Amino acid sequence: MPITKYKIKQTVTIDSDIIVNNFSIDCDSTVISNFLALLEGEYEVYVEDDNLSGGSSTATTSYNAVSKINLSGKTSTGAFLFTSIKPFKGVMYMKNTADSDAIKTVFATSTPFPLAPTEKPTKVSSTIVEQVTAVSP
């Protein structure tokens, strides 16, 4: 599948504050769909196909705040490949079920390197800076 550059605008309400983040990702349509399923709140996806925008506008008290996702690998000739997905500022708010393993699963079979479009990452890591789970009163 061809790699496309997606620009994502995420809107999430946390503690009555509306937070808007923007970030971009290079991947194919299957990976972007799986990644969007992990995001908390509303999101808009900008690319030639706007059918991917979705999510729901709800206040949340349970989320994982992810500051970046790193993908690395090597070409068949041994050249090192690296790409990073991170917001221009702030963090990406993921569903509280979107832990490091879920993120790794989404990107394990992706081809996220624009200069080596057939190579898959050999390492996927994410930086979860905060995990918040709602507490019952």
Secondary structure, 3 states (H helix, E strand, C coil): CCCEEEEEEEEEEECCEEEEEEEEEEECHHHHHHHHCCECCEEEEECCCHHHCEECCCEECCEEEEEEEEEEEECCCCCEEEEEECECCCCEEEECCCCHHHHHHHHCCCCCCCCCCCCCCCEEEEEEEEEECCCCC
